[in-house]
């Protein structure tokens, strides 16, 4: 199972997949099974041709044994994905997708190919959306250096995306924060104007406080 | 907005009856694991939760054993086993993440009673052993051979005012977090910067130091 990730990256891809496997999905069983009373919750009963909600790991386990078909979540339909991709291209903002969309789609591509109509289309749409979003992340990161930023809002960013930018974003913000708060900045001509202003403002504040 | 001064680690859950009802131990354990993995310092040990999870695991192990004796069909059995494995993984990873932090910051944790009390009894024993071993190792390999005044494992020299050879977690490190509820405007620190509006279900990169009380009261989750 997922290996222990080291501390600076917080989560490994395998651990994110582990978390994504708890997301609920609809399956249509082809067998009869009594309800399961698991630690993670109660699921079932399962009757042939009657849809049931289960966590993804359970769906995949049943699918592997040929005991069910998985119903594609609505956001993964060609129609929805096309909309998202267009909106994603037109706007600077990130569109709303499930938090674990990268992991969920990957798991379904790997284990439930025959349950996905137009799989090639769906797969390439997801790839495109991923590309557009990662490109946006790349350009979006520039604002950290342009403005003095103390907090960064990552609206609609997914788990995998946040995890990928984490090492860079957290270190960069921390460094800028330090540069702007420490009085240790030497008053030399090499300091950009903005930073010097920040330092001066802080001096004023301290004086007022006293 | 709650001032976030609740020191109890599960206070945020208790005061919200609805979320208490809908939150299973499996969810709580997952949250504890995520927070522990993403926070730079060691958090309060979730003693009650760990205890309950252990009991559930034991119960489930007995159930699985019973099933295999009674000839319950192998599919059901394997599903129960998978669920059990997932919970075991979460619990192990949670405890191991803590052990890793204790190993790294044993001297630092020992210095403060607040930090020391965040450890469980077993973890305290582990920390003591870590400290003894590290002291002994440093002494034998280096410190005993140094001139007088440089023999401390806590200080560079006897002239140092503070314990400057003790590794500490960086609390001003930025973390990525998410709140389930709208928390309103939130003052980052006392430096007079503009407050941040924390909206529900949005991700933010914020300094750990400034949201620490919100993490401890369960109002914000680290991701």
Interface residues (C-beta under 8 A of the other chain):
Chain A: X1 X2 X4 X5 X7 X10 X11 X15 X18 X19 X21 X22 X33 X34 X36 X38 X39 X40 X41 X57 X58 X61 X62 X65 X67 X150 X151 X152 X153 X154 X155 X156 X157 X159 X162 X166 X169 X170 X171 X173 X174 X177 X178 X181 X202 X205
Chain B: X24 X25 X26 X30 X34 X37 X38 X56 X57 X60 X75 X76 X78 X79 X80 X82 X83 X84 X85 X86 X87 X89 X93 X96 X97 X100 X101 X170 X172 X173 X174 X175 X176 X188 X191 X192 X193 X194 X196 X202 X203 X204 X205 X206 X207 X223
